[in-house]
Amino acid sequence: MRRFVAFAAAFAAVIAASGVRADLPPLKIGIVYSYSGGGATLGKSLDGALDAWTALHGDTVAGRKVVFVKRDDTGIAPDVARRQAQELVVQEHVDILMGSALTPNAIAVAGVSTQAKVPFFIVNSATSNIIAKQPYSARFGFTEAQATVPLAEWALKTGIKTAYVVFQDYGPGIDAGVTFEKTFAAGGGKILGEARVPVTNQEFSAYIQRAKDTKPQALYVFLNNGGGSVAFLHGCQAAGYGRAGIKILAAGALVDENYLPVIGDAADGLITSLNYSTDHDSALNRQFVQTFAKVTGNGAIVPDFSSAAAFDVMAAIYKVVAAQNGVLDPDKTMDLVKGLKFESPRGPIAIDPQTRDLIQNIYIRRTIKRRGSFVNVEFETIPMVRDPNES
């Protein structure tokens, strides 16, 4: 008996030293994300961000060991995402849902979140107003309208007066294309035409030629991450956009850092807008990028906008769990989320208490070659932007 008591005391001491309370179960974070399909790079960048977070901050918060339970939604597949979210809630009993790389899937998971009263922290879904009626959801990415208004205003300010617009024909693409057109036209610019591209399309030559034939000063394009940016930009290069003096403006996902090595010279000089660049100049981002490189190992992938959002989701989770001493109440969790403000690798961020969307800096970036590699360099900052469709 004395040996058992001694063993129990030693075990309790080990548990205490590790910061894990024996009376609290693991903190289960259920992840529904794209690990295959056209957005497969997003899954790798998410995992890198999670590993970077735990490398810097540990895998325990408020006495609870953090456990990730992951599901692959396979790309744009809302029925799959919905079923997986339901499984995570009903069978795995997750405390928090996290993820969605694509808007249709985010809408599906948000519906499950609302029904089950399980908080859902969105990493990436760029369509406005999708969580207005989903009280247990909060978005840590951005919306296309939020990022596009500053780019259209920059184009006008720099003397661009005519533009053609190409965008994918689904939620975020429509938001991006229509927002650019309205903002540009309201400022005195002229839209020469638009092309709405099916979201599964990977052949762009007809769209590229049609746009070139209108002789615009600029082409604005939205293609999602994995939506064919390599083929599109190589097509523009082959069609002689540079020789014709057509400036390409784009939503930032077109030149995601993990596609730049493959896009190559076709990306040179592109102007984009987004909430993050791997090249962002801050001490926290340098730490994030360096840690990301260590945990992913081979340098084949670097942090991108979705990585930064995933890192910030983890910061938010640790904050709300710590504030509740490890015992979570969904309504209290969402009340705490609505007041969050903190420094991110992308700059200062704050959750809008009314919309549960993020208020954040938007950066105008230029893609350039530096030390043999292409990077997105921020050269103008529009501070603490709200989604204009929700303000």
N, C-alpha and C positions, 0 to 999 in steps of 0.2 A: 504493500500500500504506500509506504514511504517513497518507493521508486516511482510509482504512478503519480503521486502528488508532485514530486520533483520534476517529472517529465511534463506534466500539465503546466506547471509554473514556467518551465523553460519555453514551452510552446507558446504560452501566452505572452512571454517576453519577446519572442521572435515576432509574433503578430503585431505587438505594440510598436516594436522598433521599425517594422515595415510600413507603419501608418495604416494598416488594414484592420478595421474593427471586425471582430469575429461575429458580431450580432447583425452585421449588414451584408446583404447579398451583393454580388457583382452589379455594377452599373452597366446594363445592356443597351448598347447603341445599335439600332437596326438600320442598316444601310441598303438602300435601293439605288443602284447606279449602273452606268453603262461600262461593263468590262469587256464587251465584245460588240460586234457591229461597227458601224461607221465612226462611232465616238469612243473606240476602245482606248485611245490615248488618254482620254479623260479619266478612266478608271485607274490607270497607272499614276496619273498626277494626283488623284485623290489619295491613293494609298501612300504616296510619298509624303504628302502633307500630314496625314495621320501619324506616320512614323516620325516625321520631323517634330511634330508637337509632343509626342510622348518621349522622344529623346531629350527634349528641352525641359519638359514639365512633369515627367513621370507618368505612370499608367495607373495612378490611384488618386482619387479626389474625395475629400471628406470621408475617409475611411472605406471607400468603395473601389474595388478593383474594376478598371474599365475593360469591357469586353466588346469587341466589334462582331456583329453578326451580319454578314454581307450576302447580298443577292444581286445577280446580274440581270438587269432588265432587257439586255440584248439590243438596245437602241430604241428607236421610237416605237414603243409597244405599251400603250397605257393599260391594256387589259392585263398584260404580264405584270406591270408595275403594281397595279391594284391588288392582284392576287398575292404577290410577294409581300406587300405591306400588311395585308390581312394575316398572312402566315406569321410574320414577325410579331404582330400584336397578339394574336390568339394562341399561337403555339410556342413562340419563344419568349413571350411576355416582356418585350423590350420596354425600356423606360422612355426612350426618345427615338424618334425616327429622323433620319438624316439622308440627304441625297438629292437625286434627280439631276441628270445632266441635260434633260430636254423638257420643254414645257408640257407637252401632252402627258408625260409621265408624272411630272410634278403635280398637275391638276388631279390626276388619279390618286396619288398618294395623299394629297391634302384632303381629299374626300374621306379617306380611311381615317386620317388623323382626327378630323372633326367628329366623325361618328364614334370613335373609340376614346376621344379625349386624351390622345397621346401627342405631345408636342412634336412638331415636324419642322426641322431647321433646313431650309432649302439652300443648297450649294449653288446651283445654276439653273435658272429658268428665267428667261428675259422678257416675257410678255407681261404687260401692265395688267393690273386689276385681278390677277388670278387668285389672290388670297383674301380679297375684301370680305368674303363671306365664309372664310375658313379661320375661325378665331384661335385655333391652336397651331397655326402655321406662321412662320416668320422667314423672311428672305434675306440671305447674307451675300447674295450675288449682286446683280444689277438688272436694270431693265433697258431695253434697246432705246426707248424714248429718252431715258435719262442720259444715255451716252451719245445719242444722235443729234439732239438739238445743239450742243456745243460745236459739233463738227460742221453742221450746216451754217452756223453763225460764223465759224472760222473761215469757211469757204467764201462767204459774202465779204467778209472783212479783208480778205486777201485779193479781191478783185475778180473772183470767178462769177460769171454772170449767166452761164448756160450749163446744164447738166442733164445727163441721161441716168436713169435709175434701174438697177437690176436687183431683185431680191427673191428669196425663197417664199413660196406661197403657203405660209403657215404662220401661226401667231407672232413670234418674235420678228420674223422677216417682214410681215405686213406692218408691224409697229415701226420697224426701222425705216422701211421704204416710204411709208406714208408720212412719218414724222419728218424725214429729210425733205420730202416734196413740199409739205406745208410750211416748214420753217424757211426753206430756201425761197419759195415763192412769196411768202409774206415779207421777206427782206428785199424784194425787188429782183430776185433771180428768175430765170425761165427754165422750166422743165421741158425738155425736148421730147420726152417719151419715157415709158417704163416697160419692163418685162418682168412678169411674175413666173418664176421657175418652179416646177414641181419639186417637192422637197427631196425626192429620191433621185432626181436627175443628176447625171455625172457627165453629160456631153453639152458643152457650152458654146461651140463655134458659131452657131446661128445667132445666139443672143449677143455675142461679142461683135459680130459683123453688123448686126442691126443697130447696135448702139453706135458703132464707129461711123456708120453711114449718115447719122444725124449731125456729125461734126461738133460734138460738145467740147467745151473747155474741160469738163470733168465728167468722169463716170463714178457714180456712187454705187457700191455693191454691198449686199449682205449675203453671206453664206455662213452657215453655222460651222462649228468645229467638227471637222470630218465631212463637210458638205461639198468637197471638191475644190478647195482653194488652190491646190497644186495645179490641177488641170485648168482651172479658170485663169490663173495668172500666167501660166505658160501660154495659154491661148491668146491672151492680150499681148504678150510679148511677140508672139509669132505674127499677130495681125498688125503689128507696127504702131501700137498705141504711143510709144515713146517718140517715134519719128513724126507722128501726127500731132504731137504736143498735147495729148489728152492726159490730164492728171487723174490718177486713180485715188479716190477717197473710199474708205471702207470701214465697216464695223470691225472692231479689233480682232475678233475671232478668225478673220480671214488670214491673218499673219500670226497665229498662235506660235509661240516660241518653239514648240516641238515640231512644227511643220517648216520652219524657216530653212533648216539645212537642205530640205528636199526642194523647196520653192526656189532657193538660190537667187540668182541675179534678177529674176522676174519680180522680186519683192523690192528691189532697190528704189528708194525714194517714195514709196507709198506713204500716204498720210492716213492715219487711223485714229479713232477715239476709243478709249476704254478706261476702266477703273484701276488697272494694274499693268505693270511691265516688270519682267524679271530684272530689268536694268534700273528699277526705281531706286532713287538715291536716299536711303535712310539706313541708320544703324540696325534697326530691327529687320529690315528686308535683307541686308547683307547677312545677318545671322541666320535668317530663314533660308536663304539661298544656299549658304554654306552647309547648314545642317541637312537640308534636302539632298544635297550632293553626297554627303556622307552616308545617309541611310539608304539611298537608292543605289549607291555603289559604283555603277559603271559609267555614269555621266550620259547615258543614252536618252535621258529625259530630264527636263528642267522645270521649275515651277512656272505655272501660267495663271491666268485669272481664276480658274476653278480651284487650283491649289491654294491660292491666297484665301479664297472664300472658305474652303474646307478647314484651313488653319484657324480662321476666325470663328467658324462654327464650334470648333473644339474649345477655343477661348471662352465663348459664350456658355457652353455646357459646363465647363469647370466653374465659371463664376456663379451660375444659378444653382448648381449642386452644392457648392461651398456655402452659399448664402442660406441654404435650407438644411445645413448640417447633414447632408446625405440622404435626407428623407424627403422625397419629391411629392409635391402636390401639383397637378397640371395647371390649375388656375394660378397658383402662386408663381409657378415657373414662368408662365406667360406674362404676368405682371412684372416680374423682374426683367424679362427680355425687353419689354417696352421701354425700360429706362436705361438700357445699356449704351455706354459710350466708352470707347477705348481706342488705343493706338494699334493699328494693323500694319502688316508689311506693306500695304498699299497707301498708308496714311491714316488720318483720323477718320473714324466711322461712328455712326450713331443710328440706332433703330428709331424710326419715326413712331411715336406712341400711337398715332391714329391709324396708320396704314400697315405697321409692322414690316415696312420696307426699309432699305438702308439709305441713309443720307451719307454721301461720300464725295471725295474729289473725283472729277473726270479729267483725264489727261489727253491732250492732243499729242500724238507720237509720230515720229518719222522713222521708217525702217532704213537703216544704213549698215554698211559693212565696216566692222571695226576689229582689228587684229585677226582678220581672216574669217570672221563669223558675222552673220547678220543679227542685229539686235533692234528692238523697238525703243527708241530714245524719246523720252517725254521732253517736250520743249514748251508746253503751255499748260497751266493748271487752272481749271475752273473749280473753285472751292465749294465743297459741301452742297452738292446738287441733289435736289429731290426729283422724283419722277414727275414730269410736267403733266402726265395724264392722271395723276393721283393727288396733286396738290390743290 
